[in-house]
Amino acid sequence: MNEADALDIMRAAVWTILVASGPCVIAGMVVGVTIAFIQALTQVQEMTLTFVPKIVAIMITIGIAAPFIGAQISLFTNLVFSRVQSGF
C-alpha cells in the first residue's frame, strides 16, 4: 500500500460521509431556517422551538433515507474489501 492508495481510500471515505449525511443535514438546515424565519417574524425567541422540529425532521429523514445511506456505506465497504482482496 502506497500513498496513492491511502489517499484514494480516504477520498472515498470522505465522499461517502458527505453523501450519506447529506439528506439529514439538508433537512436540518431547511427546518432550522424555516423556524428561524418564523421566529423572526413573530419575535418569539423560545429555545426549545428550534430543537424539537429539527430532531423530528432528522429522524423522519433518517427513516426515509436509511436504504440510501446503507447502500452508500455498503458501496464503500465493498470498495475497501475489494482493494484488500486484490492486495492494493
SVG drawing of the C-alpha trace seen along z (x, -y; Angstrom):
<svg xmlns="http://www.w3.org/2000/svg" viewBox="-46 -40 50 51">
<polyline fill="none" stroke="black" stroke-width="0.4" points="0.0,0.0 1.5,-3.3 0.4,-6.9 -1.8,-7.0 -3.8,-4.0 -4.3,-5.5 -5.3,-8.9 -7.8,-7.1 -9.4,-5.3 -9.5,-8.5 -11.1,-10.4 -13.7,-7.7 -14.3,-7.7 -14.8,-11.5 -17.1,-11.4 -19.2,-8.6 -19.6,-10.5 -20.7,-13.6 -23.2,-11.8 -24.6,-9.6 -25.0,-12.5 -26.3,-14.9 -30.1,-14.2 -30.1,-14.7 -28.0,-17.9 -30.2,-19.4 -33.4,-18.5 -32.0,-20.0 -30.9,-23.2 -34.3,-23.7 -36.2,-23.2 -33.8,-25.4 -34.0,-28.3 -37.8,-27.9 -38.1,-28.1 -35.7,-31.0 -37.7,-32.9 -40.9,-32.2 -39.2,-33.3 -38.0,-36.5 -41.5,-37.3 -43.3,-36.6 -40.5,-37.7 -40.9,-34.5 -37.5,-33.5 -38.1,-30.2 -35.0,-27.9 -36.9,-24.6 -38.9,-25.7 -35.8,-25.2 -34.6,-21.9 -37.8,-19.7 -38.7,-20.3 -35.1,-19.7 -34.9,-16.4 -38.3,-15.3 -37.3,-16.2 -33.9,-14.5 -35.5,-11.3 -38.1,-11.2 -35.3,-11.8 -33.2,-9.0 -36.2,-6.7 -36.9,-7.6 -33.2,-7.7 -32.0,-4.7 -31.8,-2.4 -29.8,-5.1 -27.4,-5.6 -27.0,-1.9 -26.3,-1.5 -23.6,-4.2 -21.9,-2.6 -22.1,0.8 -20.5,-0.5 -17.6,-2.0 -17.2,1.3 -17.2,3.3 -14.6,0.9 -12.3,1.3 -12.7,5.1 -12.0,5.4 -8.9,3.3 -7.7,5.5 -8.5,8.7 -6.6,7.6 -3.6,6.6 -3.9,2.9"/>
</svg>
